Amino acid sequence: MSRPAACLFDLDGLLLDTEPLHGRAWRQAAREFGLELSDQQLLALRGRRRLDNASRVIAWIVAAGHESPTSEQLLAVQQPIARKLLPSARAMPGAPELVRRCQELSIPMALATSSSHDSVGIKCAPHPWLELIELIVCGDDPELAAGKPAPDIFLLAARRLGVAASACWAFEDSIAGAQAALAAGSLVHVLLPDGLGREHYPEEVRCLRSLAELELSGPGLSR
């Protein structure tokens, strides 16, 4: 395989095991407004921006016959729960090693995450190895026109690194994220989450059960 111009990493569910914690926060918040979120609904929230998810959960609340909260009301419940839980998130197996190896090989790296800037700070603080990633593009970046599954965040991250998105390798776990990275033209590696199999993703992606399956060997990455 050719050496990537850069590696573009998602954060939640890819480098950090935050998705179960996000799921708990959304589930508890939705319950306050009469809705019990299913596992499939929680999977559908993966990879998307906070406000996009709030809109989706509100639509489910209304469809279930309950009174519609505003996004502000829903997030006023959800956010304190998430902020309390997220600092306990552990690194995904193989993630620190992958990031360190990219740094050793001088492969530029960026986080391309739907999380907001403040949320990224909370999650990353206990993990100093994430400081090796030189660029962070968040879901609330003022230059970001649309969130995943739109390709904007990967295109923006690549542009700020000074490389073509089509020359990058993107690492994702969510369906929305994989769609976004593919639309940007990147070579996409998907870390399959619990509950989703290979059949749920576009056939062009390369699927992994663990980041530890990837071995970095100069001048490029090999599997």
C-alpha positions as CSV (number, residue, x, y, z in Angstrom):
1,M,0.0,0.0,0.0
2,S,1.2,3.5,-0.7
3,R,2.0,5.8,2.2
4,P,-0.8,8.1,3.3
5,A,-0.3,11.8,3.1
6,A,-2.0,12.0,6.5
7,C,-4.2,10.0,8.9
8,L,-7.5,11.5,9.8
9,F,-9.0,10.1,13.0
10,D,-12.4,10.1,14.4
11,L,-12.4,10.3,18.2
12,D,-15.5,8.7,19.8
13,G,-15.6,5.0,19.4
14,L,-12.4,5.0,17.4
15,L,-9.6,6.3,19.7
16,L,-11.6,6.6,22.9
17,D,-14.3,4.2,24.2
18,T,-16.8,7.0,24.7
19,E,-19.8,5.7,22.8
20,P,-21.3,3.6,25.7
21,L,-21.1,6.8,27.8
22,H,-22.7,9.0,25.2
23,G,-25.4,6.3,24.9
24,R,-26.1,6.4,28.6
25,A,-26.4,10.2,28.6
26,W,-28.8,10.2,25.6
27,R,-30.8,7.4,27.0
28,Q,-31.2,9.1,30.4
29,A,-32.1,12.4,28.8
30,A,-34.7,10.9,26.4
31,R,-36.2,9.1,29.3
32,E,-36.9,12.4,31.0
33,F,-39.2,13.3,28.1
34,G,-41.0,9.9,28.0
35,L,-38.9,8.0,25.4
36,E,-36.9,4.8,26.0
37,L,-34.2,4.9,23.3
38,S,-33.5,1.5,21.6
39,D,-30.0,0.1,20.9
40,Q,-30.6,0.7,17.2
41,Q,-31.6,4.3,17.8
42,L,-28.4,4.8,19.8
43,L,-26.3,3.3,17.0
44,A,-28.0,5.8,14.6
45,L,-26.7,8.7,16.8
46,R,-23.1,7.7,16.4
47,G,-20.7,10.0,14.6
48,R,-23.1,13.0,14.4
49,R,-23.0,16.4,15.9
50,R,-24.7,17.2,19.2
51,L,-27.4,19.5,17.7
52,D,-28.0,17.0,14.9
53,N,-28.5,14.3,17.4
54,A,-30.8,16.5,19.5
55,S,-33.0,17.1,16.5
56,R,-33.2,13.4,15.8
57,V,-34.0,12.5,19.4
58,I,-36.7,15.1,19.5
59,A,-38.3,13.7,16.4
60,W,-38.4,10.3,18.0
61,I,-39.9,11.7,21.1
62,V,-42.7,13.4,19.0
63,A,-43.2,10.2,16.9
64,A,-43.8,8.3,20.2
65,G,-46.6,10.7,21.0
66,H,-44.9,12.8,23.7
67,E,-44.7,16.5,24.0
68,S,-41.7,18.0,22.0
69,P,-38.9,19.5,24.1
70,T,-36.7,22.2,22.6
71,S,-33.1,21.3,21.8
72,E,-32.0,23.5,24.7
73,Q,-34.3,21.6,27.1
74,L,-33.1,18.2,25.9
75,L,-29.4,19.2,26.0
76,A,-29.8,20.8,29.5
77,V,-30.5,17.3,30.7
78,Q,-28.1,15.4,28.4
79,Q,-25.0,17.5,28.7
80,P,-24.4,17.4,32.5
81,I,-24.7,13.6,32.4
82,A,-22.2,13.3,29.5
83,R,-19.7,15.7,31.1
84,K,-19.7,13.6,34.3
85,L,-19.2,10.3,32.5
86,L,-16.8,11.2,29.7
87,P,-13.6,11.7,31.7
88,S,-13.7,8.0,32.6
89,A,-13.5,6.9,28.9
90,R,-10.6,4.5,28.2
91,A,-8.4,4.3,25.1
92,M,-9.5,1.9,22.5
93,P,-7.2,-1.1,22.2
94,G,-4.3,-0.2,19.9
95,A,-5.2,3.4,19.7
96,P,-2.2,4.9,21.6
97,E,0.2,2.7,19.8
98,L,-1.2,3.6,16.4
99,V,-1.0,7.4,17.1
100,R,2.6,7.0,18.5
101,R,3.7,5.0,15.4
102,C,2.3,7.6,13.0
103,Q,4.2,10.3,14.9
104,E,7.4,8.2,14.7
105,L,7.0,7.9,11.0
106,S,6.3,11.6,10.6
107,I,2.8,10.9,9.2
108,P,0.7,14.1,9.8
109,M,-2.4,13.5,11.9
110,A,-5.7,15.2,12.5
111,L,-8.8,14.6,14.6
112,A,-11.9,15.0,12.6
113,T,-14.6,14.7,15.3
114,S,-18.3,15.7,15.5
115,S,-17.8,16.5,19.1
116,S,-17.7,20.2,20.2
117,H,-14.5,21.9,21.2
118,D,-15.4,21.8,24.9
119,S,-16.4,18.2,24.8
120,V,-13.1,17.2,23.1
121,G,-11.2,18.9,25.9
122,I,-13.1,16.9,28.5
123,K,-12.5,13.6,26.8
124,C,-8.8,14.2,25.8
125,A,-7.6,15.6,29.1
126,P,-6.9,12.2,30.7
127,H,-5.0,11.0,27.6
128,P,-1.8,12.9,27.0
129,W,-0.9,10.6,24.0
130,L,-3.6,12.4,22.0
131,E,-1.5,15.6,22.2
132,L,0.6,13.9,19.5
133,I,-2.2,14.7,17.0
134,E,-1.3,18.1,15.6
135,L,-4.6,19.3,14.4
136,I,-8.2,19.0,15.8
137,V,-11.3,19.9,13.8
138,C,-14.4,19.8,15.9
139,G,-18.1,19.6,15.0
140,D,-18.7,23.3,16.1
141,D,-15.8,24.6,14.0
142,P,-17.0,27.9,12.4
143,E,-15.8,26.8,9.0
144,L,-17.7,23.6,9.0
145,A,-20.8,23.9,6.9
146,A,-22.3,20.5,7.5
147,G,-21.6,17.6,9.9
148,K,-21.1,13.9,9.1
149,P,-22.3,12.2,6.8
150,A,-21.3,15.2,4.7
151,P,-17.6,15.1,3.8
152,D,-16.9,18.7,5.0
153,I,-15.0,17.8,8.2
154,F,-12.5,15.5,6.4
155,L,-12.0,18.0,3.6
156,L,-11.4,20.8,6.1
157,A,-8.9,18.7,8.1
158,A,-7.0,17.7,5.0
159,R,-6.9,21.3,3.8
160,R,-5.5,22.6,7.1
161,L,-2.9,19.9,7.0
162,G,-2.0,21.0,3.4
163,V,-2.8,17.7,1.8
164,A,-5.4,16.3,-0.5
165,A,-8.2,14.4,1.3
166,S,-7.9,11.8,-1.5
167,A,-4.4,11.1,-0.4
168,C,-5.4,10.5,3.3
169,W,-6.4,7.5,5.3
170,A,-9.4,8.1,7.4
171,F,-10.3,6.0,10.5
172,E,-13.9,5.8,11.6
173,D,-16.4,3.6,13.4
174,S,-19.8,5.0,12.6
175,I,-21.8,4.6,9.4
176,A,-22.2,8.4,9.1
177,G,-18.4,8.9,9.6
178,A,-17.5,6.2,7.0
179,Q,-19.9,7.8,4.5
180,A,-18.3,11.3,5.2
181,A,-14.8,10.0,4.7
182,L,-15.6,8.1,1.5
183,A,-17.4,11.2,0.1
184,A,-14.2,13.2,0.8
185,G,-12.3,10.6,-1.3
186,S,-10.2,9.2,1.5
187,L,-9.2,5.5,2.0
188,V,-11.4,4.5,4.9
189,H,-10.7,2.1,7.7
190,V,-13.7,1.2,9.9
191,L,-13.4,-0.1,13.4
192,L,-16.5,-2.2,13.6
193,P,-18.5,-1.4,16.8
194,D,-20.5,-3.9,18.7
195,G,-23.9,-4.4,17.0
196,L,-22.8,-3.5,13.5
197,G,-21.3,-5.9,11.0
198,R,-19.5,-5.5,7.8
199,E,-22.8,-5.5,5.8
200,H,-23.9,-2.2,7.3
201,Y,-21.0,-0.3,5.7
202,P,-20.2,0.7,2.1
203,E,-18.2,-2.0,0.4
204,E,-15.3,0.3,-0.3
205,V,-14.2,0.5,3.3
206,R,-11.7,-1.7,5.0
207,C,-13.0,-3.1,8.2
208,L,-11.1,-3.9,11.4
209,R,-12.1,-5.6,14.7
210,S,-9.3,-3.8,16.5
211,L,-6.9,-1.0,15.8
212,A,-4.2,-3.5,16.9
213,E,-4.8,-5.3,13.6
214,L,-3.0,-2.5,11.9
215,E,0.8,-2.6,11.8
216,L,2.7,0.5,10.9
217,S,5.9,-0.2,9.0
218,G,7.7,2.5,7.1
219,P,7.3,3.8,4.6
220,G,3.6,3.1,4.7
221,L,0.9,1.2,6.7
222,S,0.4,-2.5,6.2
223,R,-2.2,-4.9,7.5
